[in-house]
Amino acid sequence: MKVTRDKTENSQVFLTIEMDPAEVDGSLESSYHRLVKRVSVPGFRKGKAPRAVLERHIGRESLLDDALDNLLPQACEEAITEQEIEPIAQPQIEIVQTDPVVFKATVSIKPTVELGDYHQIQVERQSVEVAEGDVDAAMEGLRQQYATWEPVERPVQFDDLVTFDIESSIDGEPFINKKETQYQVIHDLPFPAPGFAEQLTGLGPGEEKRFSLQFPSDYPKDELRGKEASFAVKITEMKEKKLPELNDEFAGVVSPDFQTLVSLREQVMTDLTHRAEEKSRVDFEERVVQAVVDISQVEFPPVLVEMEINRLLDRQSRRLQMGGLKMEEYLTQVNKTEEELREELRPLAVQRVTQSLVLDGVADQEKFEVGDTEIDDEIENIVKGATEDKEELRKFLETSQTRPVVEQQLMTQKTIQRLMEMAESRKGGDA
């Protein structure tokens, strides 16, 4: 076996490996002995056909493919050892030629991180202000939440909730046909077709209307683009939204803990302030981390990005499953292929990998450690916050695969917290 180290770039080592004919023939012989026991060759008992006969039966290429499938990974591993390379993932193998057998191996190695002087970063934390207008908007939101729908006898207006019978078709085929279905008449609502809500305004209880609507050429559903739908609608009931008055009685409806509207408003102010403070903290954290990334130089193999994309897709798939939707169904709904979705996630994956490597570099330089007691306490906190199957969750978190994940999360939290303290102390020192 002859190994040539072509180049090293982007934390990848590129090797060209030429196999000795004797090594290839030895692997072919091993493949013959393995396959002859599994392949039925006419005129021979299983396992008894000579190699030349087996080759003619299955084709030399099939025998060679099997031989190389077993030979090349082992040869690649030996080449990596010979070159004293420390891989961080399975190498990528590409066969260049088969006579003689030559293949290329791309080996991902440890990323390199050159940190900037993160002790000097300056990031200003945004001040938190909750205006009276914000409280007014939140109170109005509560009014909307506790609104009631009451029957009315008048023509339909926007924002009404109507009950109607509907029959419709597209190109003579049934489209939407329902009895006693409810629909809120919202201006510019694109469902079931653009302009449908506008056709209902002015109708009274018991009135019927027939109309046609054209789907635009850029409608989200491909199968409806450019089509014309015919509708027949009969209004059977109308309701309008009644908003409660903002008074002490309303405060008590929201919660018995509130005796007056003033106490409810104070709580709303407190809640908004807490949310604003949390948003400010998260924003400050993100900007601090980005500030450290901006002054650092990071090089890593592309395989780390692909692994991160896989993690993001897996997390999205689990979220979809919780909502009763499969990834394939979701891709159909959004009219995308998995590859297109992967490309959309790539910038986020690059950002996450870069930030993770920089934070790991800071943790190493600061010599941060996470003790077993800290991990135990974090696991206990996670279990306490669970609503069910606490013991099963505890067993899962204590496994040898999951415990290091908890440790890494704690290390990241500790690193970010220290960077935030540095940024704030630096700002205070400059002041």
C-alpha positions in Angstrom: 0.0 0.0 0.0 1.3 3.4 -1.0 0.1 6.5 0.8 0.5 10.0 -0.4 -0.5 13.0 1.8 -1.8 15.5 -0.8 -2.7 18.5 1.4 -4.3 19.6 4.6 -6.9 22.4 4.6 -10.1 23.3 6.4 -9.2 20.9 9.1 -9.2 18.0 6.6 -6.3 15.8 5.5 -6.5 14.6 1.9 -4.8 11.2 1.2 -4.3 9.2 -2.0 -3.9 5.5 -1.4 -2.8 2.9 -3.9 -3.3 -0.7 -3.0 -0.9 -3.5 -3.8 -2.3 -6.0 -6.3 -1.6 -8.8 -3.7 -3.7 -7.0 -1.1 -6.6 -6.7 -3.6 -6.3 -10.3 -4.6 -6.3 -11.4 -1.0 -9.5 -9.4 -0.4 -11.0 -10.9 -3.6 -10.3 -14.4 -2.3 -11.9 -13.5 1.0 -15.0 -12.2 -0.8 -15.2 -15.3 -2.9 -15.2 -17.6 0.2 -17.8 -15.4 1.8 -20.1 -15.1 -1.2 -19.9 -18.6 -2.5 -21.6 -19.8 0.7 -24.5 -17.4 0.1 -25.0 -17.5 -3.7 -26.7 -20.4 -5.5 -24.7 -21.3 -8.7 -26.5 -23.7 -11.1 -24.8 -27.1 -11.2 -23.0 -26.7 -7.9 -23.9 -27.2 -4.3 -23.9 -24.0 -2.3 -20.3 -23.2 -1.3 -18.7 -25.5 -3.8 -18.5 -23.4 -7.0 -14.9 -22.5 -8.0 -14.0 -18.8 -7.9 -13.9 -18.5 -11.7 -17.4 -19.9 -12.0 -18.7 -17.6 -9.3 -17.1 -14.6 -11.0 -18.8 -15.5 -14.3 -22.1 -16.0 -12.4 -22.3 -12.7 -10.4 -19.8 -10.7 -12.5 -16.3 -9.7 -11.6 -17.5 -6.2 -10.7 -19.8 -7.5 -8.0 -17.0 -9.6 -6.5 -14.6 -6.6 -6.7 -17.2 -4.3 -5.1 -17.6 -6.7 -2.2 -13.9 -7.0 -1.8 -13.3 -3.2 -1.8 -16.2 -2.6 0.6 -14.2 -4.7 3.1 -10.7 -3.8 2.1 -10.8 0.0 1.7 -12.0 1.0 5.2 -9.3 -1.2 6.8 -6.7 0.2 4.4 -7.8 3.7 5.1 -7.6 3.1 8.8 -4.0 1.8 8.4 -3.1 4.8 6.3 -4.5 7.2 8.9 -2.4 5.5 11.6 0.7 5.5 9.3 0.3 9.2 8.8 -0.2 9.8 12.5 -3.6 11.5 11.9 -6.2 11.8 14.7 -9.6 11.7 12.9 -12.7 13.1 14.6 -15.2 11.4 12.2 -15.4 8.6 9.7 -13.3 9.4 6.6 -14.9 9.9 3.2 -13.6 7.4 0.6 -13.7 7.9 -3.1 -12.5 5.2 -5.5 -10.4 6.8 -8.3 -9.6 3.6 -10.3 -9.7 -0.1 -9.9 -6.6 -1.3 -12.0 -4.6 -0.8 -9.9 -6.9 0.1 -7.1 -6.5 3.8 -6.1 -8.7 5.7 -3.8 -8.8 9.1 -2.1 -9.6 9.6 1.6 -10.8 12.8 3.1 -10.1 12.7 6.9 -11.6 15.3 9.2 -9.3 16.4 12.0 -9.7 18.5 15.1 -10.7 22.1 14.5 -8.4 25.0 15.2 -9.4 27.9 17.3 -7.4 31.1 17.7 -9.1 33.3 20.3 -8.9 37.0 20.2 -8.4 39.0 23.4 -11.9 38.3 24.8 -11.0 39.9 28.1 -11.3 43.3 26.3 -14.7 42.9 24.7 -17.1 45.7 25.3 -20.9 45.0 25.0 -23.6 47.3 26.4 -26.6 45.7 28.0 -29.8 47.3 26.7 -31.8 49.0 29.4 -35.3 47.7 30.2 -38.2 50.0 29.9 -41.9 49.1 29.9 -44.1 52.0 28.9 -47.7 52.5 29.9 -48.6 51.9 26.3 -47.2 48.4 26.6 -49.4 47.8 29.6 -52.4 49.2 27.7 -51.8 46.8 24.8 -51.5 43.8 27.2 -54.7 44.8 29.0 -56.4 45.0 25.6 -55.1 41.6 24.8 -56.7 40.3 28.0 -60.0 41.8 26.9 -59.8 40.0 23.6 -58.9 36.8 25.4 -62.0 37.0 27.6 -64.3 38.3 24.9 -67.7 36.5 24.3 -69.6 35.9 21.1 -73.2 37.0 21.1 -75.9 36.5 18.4 -76.9 39.6 16.4 -79.5 40.4 13.8 -77.9 42.7 11.2 -75.8 42.3 8.0 -72.4 40.6 8.3 -69.4 42.8 9.2 -65.7 42.1 9.3 -64.6 40.3 12.5 -68.1 38.6 12.9 -68.3 34.9 13.6 -70.7 33.4 11.1 -72.2 29.9 10.8 -73.1 28.9 7.2 -73.8 26.1 4.8 -71.3 26.0 1.9 -71.1 24.1 -1.4 -68.3 24.7 -3.8 -66.5 23.1 -6.7 -63.5 23.6 -9.0 -63.6 22.4 -12.6 -66.8 20.5 -11.8 -65.1 18.6 -8.9 -66.3 19.1 -5.3 -64.1 21.5 -3.3 -65.5 22.4 0.1 -69.0 21.2 1.1 -70.1 21.5 4.7 -73.1 22.2 6.8 -73.2 24.5 9.9 -69.5 25.4 9.7 -68.2 28.4 11.6 -66.0 31.0 10.0 -64.6 34.4 11.3 -64.9 37.1 8.6 -61.5 38.6 8.6 -60.4 41.1 6.0 -57.9 39.7 3.4 -58.1 36.2 4.9 -56.8 33.9 2.1 -58.9 30.9 3.2 -60.8 29.2 1.6 -59.9 31.5 -1.3 -58.7 35.1 -1.5 -61.7 37.5 -1.4 -64.0 34.9 0.3 -64.5 36.9 3.5 -65.3 40.1 1.5 -68.1 38.2 -0.3 -69.9 37.5 3.0 -70.1 41.1 4.3 -73.6 42.6 4.0 -75.4 39.3 4.0 -78.1 38.8 6.6 -79.3 35.6 8.5 -80.9 33.2 6.1 -79.6 34.9 3.0 -77.8 33.0 0.2 -75.2 34.0 -2.2 -73.5 32.5 -5.2 -70.1 33.8 -6.5 -66.9 32.7 -8.1 -63.3 33.5 -7.1 -60.0 33.1 -8.9 -56.9 31.7 -7.1 -53.8 33.8 -7.9 -50.9 32.3 -9.8 -48.7 32.5 -6.7 -51.2 30.8 -4.3 -49.3 28.6 -1.7 -51.0 25.4 -2.8 -49.8 24.4 -6.3 -52.9 22.4 -7.2 -55.1 25.5 -6.8 -53.0 28.1 -8.6 -54.9 29.9 -11.4 -58.1 27.8 -10.8 -61.6 29.3 -10.4 -63.8 28.1 -7.6 -67.6 28.4 -7.5 -69.3 28.9 -4.2 -72.8 28.8 -2.8 -73.2 30.1 0.8 -76.2 30.4 3.1 -75.8 32.3 6.4 -77.5 30.5 9.3 -76.2 32.5 12.3 -74.1 35.5 13.1 -72.3 36.5 16.2 -70.2 39.5 17.2 -67.4 39.8 19.7 -68.4 41.5 22.9 -65.4 42.8 24.9 -65.6 43.0 28.7 -65.2 46.4 30.4 -61.9 47.0 32.1 -63.1 47.3 35.7 -62.7 45.5 39.1 -65.2 42.8 38.1 -63.1 42.0 35.0 -59.9 41.7 37.2 -61.7 39.1 39.3 -62.7 37.1 36.2 -59.0 37.0 35.1 -58.1 35.6 38.6 -59.6 35.6 42.0 -56.2 36.9 43.2 -57.0 40.3 41.8 -59.5 42.4 43.8 -59.1 45.5 41.7 -58.3 46.5 38.2 -55.3 48.4 39.6 -53.8 45.2 41.1 -54.3 43.4 37.8 -52.6 46.2 35.9 -49.7 46.1 38.4 -49.2 42.4 37.8 -49.3 42.9 34.1 -46.6 45.6 34.4 -44.5 43.1 36.5 -44.9 40.3 34.0 -44.0 42.6 31.1 -40.9 43.8 33.0 -39.8 40.3 33.7 -40.2 39.3 30.1 -38.4 42.4 28.9 -35.5 41.7 31.3 -35.2 38.1 30.1 -35.2 39.3 26.5 -32.6 41.8 27.4 -30.5 39.1 29.1 -30.7 36.8 26.1 -29.9 39.6 23.7 -26.9 40.6 25.8 -25.7 37.0 26.0 -26.0 36.5 22.2 -24.1 39.8 21.5 -21.4 38.9 24.0 -20.8 35.5 22.4 -20.9 37.0 18.9 -18.3 39.6 20.0 -15.9 36.9 21.0 -16.6 35.0 17.8 -15.9 38.1 15.7 -12.4 38.5 17.1 -11.5 34.8 16.9 -10.3 32.7 14.0 -12.0 29.3 13.6 -11.3 26.5 11.1 -13.3 23.3 11.2 -14.1 20.4 8.8 -17.4 20.5 6.9 -18.5 17.3 8.5 -19.3 19.2 11.7 -21.8 21.4 9.9 -23.4 18.3 8.4 -23.7 16.8 11.8 -25.2 19.9 13.2 -27.7 20.1 10.3 -28.7 16.5 11.2 -29.3 17.5 14.8 -31.4 20.5 13.8 -33.5 18.3 11.4 -33.9 15.6 14.1 -35.1 18.2 16.6 -37.5 19.7 14.0 -38.8 16.2 13.2 -39.5 15.5 16.9 -41.4 18.8 17.2 -43.5 17.9 14.1 -44.2 14.4 15.5 -45.5 16.0 18.7 -48.0 17.9 16.6 -49.0 14.7 14.7 -47.1 15.6 11.5 -44.4 13.6 9.8 -41.4 15.3 8.2 -42.4 14.0 4.8 -45.9 15.6 5.2 -44.3 18.9 6.4 -42.0 19.0 3.3 -45.0 18.5 1.1 -46.9 21.3 2.8 -44.1 23.8 2.4 -43.2 22.5 -1.1 -39.6 21.8 -0.3 -37.2 18.9 -0.6 -35.1 17.7 2.3 -32.0 18.9 0.5 -33.5 22.4 0.2 -34.4 22.4 3.9 -30.8 21.3 4.7 -29.5 24.3 2.7 -31.8 26.6 4.6 -30.4 25.3 7.9 -26.8 25.5 6.8 -26.1 29.2 7.8 -27.6 28.5 11.3 -25.5 25.3 11.6 -22.3 27.1 10.6 -23.1 29.8 13.3 -23.8 27.2 16.0 -20.7 25.2 15.2 -18.5 28.3 15.2 -19.9 29.6 18.5 -19.6 26.2 20.1 -16.0 25.9 19.2 -15.1 29.4 20.4 -16.9 28.8 23.7 -15.0 25.5 24.1 -11.8 27.4 23.4 -12.6 29.9 26.1 -13.5 27.2 28.6 -10.1 25.4 27.9 -8.2 28.6 28.2 -9.9 29.6 31.4 -9.5 26.0 32.7 -13.2 25.8 33.6 -14.4 22.5 35.2 -17.8 21.0 35.9 -17.9 18.7 38.9 -20.0 15.6 39.4 -22.0 17.4 42.1 -22.9 20.2 39.6 -24.1 17.6 37.1 -26.1 15.8 39.8 -27.7 19.1 40.9 -28.6 20.0 37.3 -30.1 16.5 36.7 -32.2 16.9 39.9 -33.4 20.3 38.7 -34.4 18.9 35.3 -36.3 16.0 37.0 -38.1 18.4 39.4 -39.3 20.4 36.4 -40.8 17.4 34.7 -44.5 16.8 34.9 -44.5 13.0 34.5 -42.3 9.9 34.2 -39.7 11.5 36.5 -37.9 8.3 37.3 -37.6 7.3 33.7 -36.2 10.8 32.9 -33.7 10.5 35.8 -32.5 7.1 34.4 -32.1 8.6 31.0 -30.1 11.6 32.2 -27.9 9.4 34.3 -26.8 7.2 31.3 -23.2 7.3 30.1 -24.5 8.9 26.8 -26.6 11.7 28.3 -24.6 12.7 31.4 -21.7 14.2 29.3 -24.4 16.2 27.4 -25.5 17.7 30.6 -21.9 18.4 31.6 -21.3 20.2 28.2 -24.4 22.3 28.7 -23.2 23.3 32.2 -19.7 24.1 30.8 -21.3 26.3 28.1 -23.4 28.1 30.6 -20.5 28.7 32.9 -18.4 30.0 30.0 -21.1 32.4 28.8 -21.7 33.7 32.3 -18.0 34.4 32.7 -17.9 36.3 29.4 -20.9 38.3 30.3 -19.3 39.3 33.6 -16.1 40.3 31.7 -18.1 42.4 29.3 -19.9 44.2 32.1 -16.9 44.7 34.3 -15.0 46.1 31.3 -17.8 48.5 30.6 -17.8 49.5 34.3 -14.1 50.0 34.2 -14.3 52.2 31.1 -17.0 54.3 32.7 
